[in-house]
């Protein structure tokens, strides 16, 4: 846009200046109206507080000096900190006793000493691989001329030189810490003095995949008997194309699958005809209609209400957000409430929701929310009738967070089998975590053919 030059004001009469001021004023009013309309169409900026953006996308304000804690922090030089606990069984003990008095030189006996302090000094030994050389002989029979090949102990068969602990370590670092092939090769070389090429890493991952396929199939069978299922999805990249990592989980199991579709057909494929009693998800259409009952994720709704408030709705969204916050507080103690008490709370929330739905918001974001809750109002408080159902889908979002981290760090997958192996490892690790089994132990158990215990 070319801005016309400012006219020479000294040559203008008072009437001409007045006309110029009026024209400029009208232009300012017109541009202001257009800017306001554009802002209303775009809405406020999305943040982690009013949308599904992750916390890493938020902008935290600088902390002021007045908000700093007074005095030194625990463990700083200002005062003595608590310190770490002593190891129960140290590998060695060093006892330091003085032979004589440093003041007068008198020799000190055993009875003259008392314990002044006790502390641990910790070091990591140099880690080196343990290599077992196998010499396998073939015996030739002088009687019949046959050849007998000597048997070898279990785990010492010919083939890959890398044992289960190395495979488990590689899988653990690759799929729970998002370490690339190149960095993983360097890590084994620098920390473990073990040379493993990127091709060897790829080969051992391929050999490990059938074990995780079997473990995932067993977990899937348990999911298809579940009463409650929570689901969500996030994008992944496979060979330069956008695909979707779906997660299906509850308090007992976790299943990850990576598919090219974000449609409801993925849910039908995974559930295999099983229809749970309760489904927990956000409002995405592909996540709906897969169970007898539905619990809408209240965490999503709170953020959407906050977005409408930021967009200027002062009628509907603030009251709806307050109602949802009351429901979230009830959800925290729902399992301790009697069934009759939960029904009373449900009826009270429904009455308050009736009053809110009677409001007439003028802001378009408030109108959009009012229309939404007119459709799903019966699915907002399912958890009060069925307390074993969670009020939100935060568990699914937590399960998908490593997927988002892996996508950002590695840029995605180069093959479908790699994505499927990632999904299998995440399924095993997530399910094992519900039994208190850590990720590395779960991976090693799977490679060894041992299943993690089911949650009690």
Secondary structure, DSSP 8 states (H G I E B T S, - for coil): --------GGGS-HHHHHHHHHHHHHHHHHHHHHHHHHHHHH-S---TTTSS--GGGS------GGGS-SS--TTSTTS--------SS-S-------SB-TTT--B--GGG-------------------------EEE-TTT--EEE----TT--SS-S--HHHHHHHHHHHHHS---HHHHHHHHHHHH-----HHHHHHHHHHHHHHHHHHHHHHHHHHTT-SEEEEEEEEEEETTEEEEEEEEE-SS-EEEEEES--SHHHHHHHHTT--EEEEEE-S-GGGSSSEEEEEE-HHHHHHHHHHHHHTT--SSHHHHHHHHHHHHHHHHTGGGS-HHHHHHHHHHHHHHHHHHHT----SHHHHHHHHHHHHHGGGSSGGGTSTTS-SS-HHHHHHHHHHHHHHHHH--BSSHHHHHHHHHHHHHHHHHHTTT--HHHHHHHHHHT-------
